[in-house]
Amino acid sequence: MENTKATTLDITTNLLKRSSLSDPSKYPLWVFLIIVGCIVGGLIGFSVWTMYHGLDDNNTFKDVSFEQRKYMREARQRNLNGLAVEARRPDMIIPIDQLNW
C-alpha cells in the first residue's frame, strides 16, 4: 500500500511540474484571461439587470389612452369568453358589445 501512495504522489508531482502553470511566461496570459472573464461577467450581469429593471430611473408611466384601454378590455373579454366556451360554461360568456364603458 505504501508503494502505491508513493507512486501516485510521484506521478502527481511530475504532472504538476510539467503543467503550464509552472511556466512564469504564461502568467500574464492567465491574468489577462481572468480580467477579460470578469469584464464579460460584469457585462452579462449589467444586461440582465437592465432587462428586468431598465435604465430609466424615473418610475413614471404614461397613462394609456381610452382607445387602448377599451381594446385591451375587449381582448381580455374575448379570451375569457374562449375559456368559458372551453369550460362549457355558457353562463359566463359576456358579449363584447355589452361591456361597460
C-alpha positions as CSV (number, residue, x, y, z in Angstrom):
1,M,0.0,0.0,0.0
2,E,2.9,2.4,0.8
3,N,4.4,1.8,-2.6
4,T,1.1,2.7,-4.3
5,K,0.9,6.0,-2.4
6,A,4.4,6.9,-3.2
7,T,3.9,6.1,-6.9
8,T,0.7,8.2,-7.1
9,L,2.4,11.1,-5.3
10,D,5.4,10.9,-7.7
11,I,3.1,10.8,-10.7
12,T,1.2,13.8,-9.4
13,T,4.4,15.8,-8.7
14,N,5.7,15.0,-12.2
15,L,2.4,16.2,-13.8
16,L,2.4,19.4,-11.8
17,K,6.0,20.1,-12.8
18,R,5.1,19.7,-16.5
19,S,1.9,21.8,-16.3
20,S,1.8,25.2,-18.0
21,L,1.1,27.0,-14.7
22,S,4.7,26.4,-13.6
23,D,6.0,28.4,-16.6
24,P,6.3,32.1,-15.5
25,S,6.0,33.3,-19.0
26,K,2.3,32.2,-19.1
27,Y,1.3,34.3,-16.0
28,P,0.4,37.5,-18.0
29,L,-1.8,35.4,-20.2
30,W,-3.7,33.9,-17.3
31,V,-4.1,37.4,-15.6
32,F,-5.4,38.8,-18.9
33,L,-7.9,35.9,-19.3
34,I,-9.1,36.4,-15.8
35,I,-9.6,40.1,-16.3
36,V,-11.5,39.6,-19.5
37,G,-13.6,37.0,-17.8
38,C,-14.5,39.4,-15.1
39,I,-15.4,42.1,-17.6
40,V,-17.6,39.7,-19.6
41,G,-19.3,38.6,-16.3
42,G,-19.9,42.2,-15.3
43,L,-21.4,43.0,-18.7
44,I,-23.7,39.9,-18.6
45,G,-24.8,40.9,-15.1
46,F,-25.5,44.5,-16.2
47,S,-27.5,43.3,-19.2
48,V,-29.6,41.0,-17.1
49,W,-30.2,43.9,-14.6
50,T,-31.3,46.3,-17.3
51,M,-33.5,43.7,-18.8
52,Y,-35.5,43.4,-15.6
53,H,-35.2,47.0,-14.3
54,G,-34.5,49.2,-17.3
55,L,-32.2,52.2,-17.5
56,D,-34.8,54.8,-16.8
57,D,-34.7,55.9,-13.1
58,N,-37.9,57.9,-13.0
59,N,-40.7,55.4,-12.4
60,T,-43.3,57.4,-14.1
61,F,-45.5,55.6,-16.6
62,K,-47.7,57.4,-19.2
63,D,-51.4,56.8,-18.8
64,V,-52.8,54.7,-21.7
65,S,-55.4,56.2,-23.9
66,F,-59.1,55.4,-23.7
67,E,-58.9,53.6,-27.0
68,Q,-56.1,51.3,-25.8
69,R,-58.0,50.6,-22.5
70,K,-61.1,49.7,-24.5
71,Y,-59.2,47.5,-26.9
72,M,-57.4,45.7,-24.0
73,R,-60.7,45.2,-22.1
74,E,-62.2,43.7,-25.3
75,A,-59.2,41.4,-25.8
76,R,-59.3,40.2,-22.3
77,Q,-63.0,39.5,-22.5
78,R,-62.6,37.6,-25.8
79,N,-60.0,35.4,-24.1
80,L,-62.3,34.9,-21.1
81,N,-65.2,34.0,-23.4
82,G,-62.9,31.5,-25.1
83,L,-62.1,29.9,-21.8
84,A,-65.8,29.8,-20.9
85,V,-66.5,28.0,-24.1
86,E,-63.7,25.5,-23.4
87,A,-65.0,25.0,-19.9
88,R,-68.6,24.5,-21.3
89,R,-69.9,27.4,-19.1
90,P,-72.2,29.4,-21.4
91,D,-73.4,31.4,-18.4
92,M,-70.0,33.0,-18.1
93,I,-69.9,34.4,-21.7
94,I,-70.3,38.1,-21.9
95,P,-70.8,39.7,-25.4
96,I,-68.2,42.2,-26.3
97,D,-70.7,44.9,-27.2
98,Q,-72.2,44.7,-23.7
99,L,-69.0,45.8,-21.9
100,N,-69.5,48.7,-19.5
101,W,-67.6,51.9,-20.5
